[in-house]
Amino acid sequence: MTAYLKLDHIDKTFTRGNATTEVLKEINLTIEKGEYVSIIGHSGCGKSTLLNIIAGLTTATTGGVLLENREVNSPGPDRAVVFQNHSLLPWLTVYENVKLGVDKVFSKTKTKAERDAWVMHNLNLVQMAHAKDKRPSEISGGMKQRVGIARALAMEPKVLLLDEPFGALDALTRAHLQDSVMALHQKLGNTILMITHDVDEAVLLSDRIVMMTNGPSARIGEVLDVPLARPRKRLELASNATYLKCRQRVLEFLYERHRFVEAA
Amino acid sequence: MNMPVKKMEAETIAPSAGPAAAAVVAMTPKRPPRSEAYARMAKETAVRVIPPLVVIVLLTLIWELVCRRAGSTLPPPSKVFNDTRELIFHPFFDNGGIDKGLFWHLSASLQRVAYGYSIAAIVGIALGTLVGQSVWAMRGLDPLFQVLRTIPPLAWLPLSLAAFRDGQPSAIFVIFITSVWPIIINTAVGIRNIPQDYRNVAAVVQLNPLEFFSKIMIPAAAPYIFTGLRIGIGLSWLAIVAAEMLIGGVGIGFFIWDAWNSSHISEIILALFYVGIIGFVLDRLIAALGKFVTHGTAQS
């Protein structure tokens, strides 16, 4: 197994005044190129903090993140993030939102016309080219998230980080968008790390599922391989024995061994 | 939204109560009922225009009645109009010195406001950004701002006269110092309220500080900035009249003071009318500009 992205002994403690909270403890994980890995856990277990550390938006207290054997500790387009609430800039059009990243990343390597074509190419990938002149307020939640994905893809990231990308969508839109992401992964072969709290989503999309124990001091409890052939079909998998077994394993982990103790 | 309004209208027609309601009814049938939208537009305009017109007519009438009696200290509107006919219809005359038409006085005042306010806008947005962005700048500067902003505009005038030794820059300084505070404070609040998400996006895309300022901060804080700018323009127009009364020269403020010294009360009233209208127009201009610039900024 070749380490493409490596999380090396990551600890994270938050200090406020005299109180210190240990959020993450001893997180070790290696991800191969082209792999689709999901991190699942109850809310508050620090999975978003972990994603922020990988993205460079937060720094780890100890340990570090290695991408292609080089340490990364500040944010950059090589680890583009699709944020949970899309985070499109409301004063820019769909096209301009995607172009913002493209202009920065390819300012030296692509001409203006090439950059324009690249923006449109990525909008086409997520089937949003028709809305290029609309503002985020004029399109639906699912469409916004598509544009968010296009913005991240257009930066040609080495690792695509998805922070509960479908969390704010209704069930039907979510399924549709999951299929789109699967198709994109199939087509482009990106390395993807996704945060989720949806068991079906994790099993359907991932090659491996990383299960986190409850915080504080959350650790990686178990890593599950999902040996399902791609392309995967939602309907066929519903009765697939391997799929159900994987689903069962994750459910057991989350609801029996690591129940959400905090009275939410 | 339209249905209840129509219903209301229909109900008010029957009893035909009040002059306003009666006027509304009179307006609509005049229009040929070709299209529904046309009639509705006329109705909406009437609803907005007629009440203030009625109030103005009534107030003018009361004013006329009260001030027409013998021994009244203030002139009635008819006398104001007769006295200032010359000024109203010939705003562009220029007999040298300060004997000029009202247009020249107003434009001199507007020019001072334009200078002072422009400086205030630039300095205000810059300082506001600093205070909004840096916790230490805020801790250091905010108490100072909170104290300084309570100083009345005119209190600055003697000091600025002492510093600049000239009326013109002193007046501009007073405008600046009056209007800069709301711009600073509102900009700072706007910058502080930029969602973390936008900062994260900027970090991932790796915008440099200048790009972050122009592409994220200013658009994101624009609604707040324009609130500050709008308060600022109102304050600077308030301050200019008072400042000009003291520094003299051409300008609407000194025009009023000069009219008072010459006991031309009618001219004062006319000048006040113009000051009010221009203040209103300035406010609306900034509001319209803000609406245009921040179009689409509102979060979905």
Boltz contact constraints between the chains, C-beta under 6 A:
constraints:
  - contact:
      token1: [A, 57]
      token2: [B, 200]
      max_distance: 6.0
  - contact:
      token1: [A, 75]
      token2: [B, 203]
      max_distance: 6.0
  - contact:
      token1: [A, 75]
      token2: [B, 204]
      max_distance: 6.0
  - contact:
      token1: [A, 76]
      token2: [B, 206]
      max_distance: 6.0
  - contact:
      token1: [A, 81]
      token2: [B, 204]
      max_distance: 6.0
  - contact:
      token1: [A, 87]
      token2: [B, 197]
      max_distance: 6.0
  - contact:
      token1: [A, 87]
      token2: [B, 201]
      max_distance: 6.0
  - contact:
      token1: [A, 90]
      token2: [B, 297]
      max_distance: 6.0
  - contact:
      token1: [A, 90]
      token2: [B, 299]
      max_distance: 6.0
  - contact:
      token1: [A, 91]
      token2: [B, 219]
      max_distance: 6.0
  - contact:
      token1: [A, 91]
      token2: [B, 296]
      max_distance: 6.0
  - contact:
      token1: [A, 91]
      token2: [B, 297]
      max_distance: 6.0
  - contact:
      token1: [A, 100]
      token2: [B, 205]
      max_distance: 6.0
  - contact:
      token1: [A, 101]
      token2: [B, 205]
      max_distance: 6.0
  - contact:
      token1: [A, 104]
      token2: [B, 205]
      max_distance: 6.0
  - contact:
      token1: [A, 104]
      token2: [B, 206]
      max_distance: 6.0
  - contact:
      token1: [A, 135]
      token2: [B, 296]
      max_distance: 6.0
  - contact:
      token1: [A, 136]
      token2: [B, 300]
      max_distance: 6.0
  - contact:
      token1: [A, 137]
      token2: [B, 300]
      max_distance: 6.0
